[in-house]
Amino acid sequence: MVEFNKVFSKISGLNEFNKEAVPLQRSFFAGTTEVEMDNNGRILIPKKYLAHAQIDKEVILVGMGNKVEVWNPTLYEKHLIQDPSELSELAQKYLGE
């Protein structure tokens, strides 16, 4: 919730008269749902999110620093960088000097 609240504050604080900010706010808030954990520490992901992510039975959980992503295993593989030179270029761009 701490990380969500950081993003929530930024988006809700955008200028409501900015023609780009309002659709961003609308789309962000339309895509949020509060869920609760059951007694075993599990959460039930709403069906509309499972359908959007094309998840049937198996998932991959990916730790992304301050968040966790839930992926369809096949789609996840397609979003990984396969070319080592592209990975190197991006690493240099964002991590190098």
C-alpha positions as CSV (number, residue, x, y, z in Angstrom):
1,M,0.0,0.0,0.0
2,V,2.9,2.4,0.7
3,E,4.1,2.2,-2.9
4,F,0.6,2.4,-4.3
5,N,-0.1,5.4,-2.2
6,K,3.0,7.2,-3.6
7,V,1.7,6.7,-7.2
8,F,-1.9,7.4,-6.1
9,S,-0.8,10.8,-4.6
10,K,1.1,11.8,-7.8
11,I,-1.8,10.9,-10.1
12,S,-4.6,12.3,-8.0
13,G,-2.5,15.5,-7.6
14,L,-2.3,16.2,-11.4
15,N,-3.8,19.3,-12.8
16,E,-7.5,18.5,-13.5
17,F,-7.5,21.1,-16.3
18,N,-4.7,19.5,-18.2
19,K,-6.2,17.6,-21.2
20,E,-3.7,14.8,-20.9
21,A,-3.9,14.4,-17.1
22,V,-7.6,13.7,-16.9
23,P,-7.5,10.6,-19.2
24,L,-4.5,9.4,-17.3
25,Q,-6.3,9.8,-14.0
26,R,-9.5,8.2,-15.3
27,S,-7.6,5.2,-16.7
28,F,-5.5,4.7,-13.6
29,F,-8.4,4.8,-11.2
30,A,-10.5,2.6,-13.4
31,G,-7.8,-0.1,-13.3
32,T,-7.5,-0.2,-9.5
33,T,-9.2,-2.6,-7.2
34,E,-8.6,-3.2,-3.5
35,V,-8.3,-6.9,-2.6
36,E,-8.0,-8.6,0.8
37,M,-5.9,-11.6,1.8
38,D,-7.6,-14.7,3.0
39,N,-6.6,-16.5,6.2
40,N,-3.8,-18.3,4.3
41,G,-2.3,-15.0,3.0
42,R,-3.6,-15.5,-0.5
43,I,-5.3,-12.9,-2.6
44,L,-8.0,-13.5,-5.2
45,I,-7.2,-11.7,-8.4
46,P,-10.4,-10.4,-10.0
47,K,-11.4,-12.2,-13.2
48,K,-11.2,-9.1,-15.4
49,Y,-7.5,-8.7,-14.5
50,L,-6.8,-12.4,-15.2
51,A,-8.5,-12.1,-18.6
52,H,-6.5,-8.9,-19.4
53,A,-3.3,-10.7,-18.5
54,Q,-4.4,-13.8,-20.4
55,I,-3.8,-16.0,-17.3
56,D,-5.5,-19.4,-17.0
57,K,-3.8,-21.7,-14.5
58,E,0.0,-21.0,-14.3
59,V,1.5,-17.7,-13.4
60,I,5.0,-16.3,-12.9
61,L,5.5,-13.8,-10.1
62,V,8.3,-11.4,-10.8
63,G,9.8,-9.2,-8.2
64,M,10.4,-5.7,-9.6
65,G,11.9,-3.8,-6.7
66,N,9.0,-2.2,-5.0
67,K,6.3,-4.2,-6.7
68,V,5.4,-7.7,-7.9
69,E,4.2,-8.5,-11.4
70,V,1.9,-11.4,-12.2
71,W,2.5,-12.8,-15.7
72,N,1.2,-15.5,-18.0
73,P,4.4,-17.5,-18.4
74,T,4.3,-17.5,-22.2
75,L,3.7,-13.7,-22.4
76,Y,6.4,-13.0,-19.9
77,E,9.0,-14.8,-22.0
78,K,8.0,-12.6,-25.0
79,H,8.7,-9.4,-23.0
80,L,12.2,-10.3,-22.0
81,I,15.1,-8.9,-23.9
82,Q,16.6,-11.8,-25.9
83,D,19.5,-9.9,-27.7
84,P,22.5,-9.6,-25.3
85,S,23.7,-6.5,-27.2
86,E,20.3,-4.8,-26.7
87,L,20.5,-5.6,-23.0
88,S,24.0,-4.2,-22.9
89,E,23.0,-1.0,-24.7
90,L,20.1,-0.4,-22.3
91,A,22.3,-1.1,-19.2
92,Q,24.8,1.4,-20.5
93,K,22.1,3.9,-21.2
94,Y,20.5,3.7,-17.8
95,L,23.3,2.5,-15.5
96,G,26.5,3.5,-17.3
97,E,28.2,6.8,-17.4
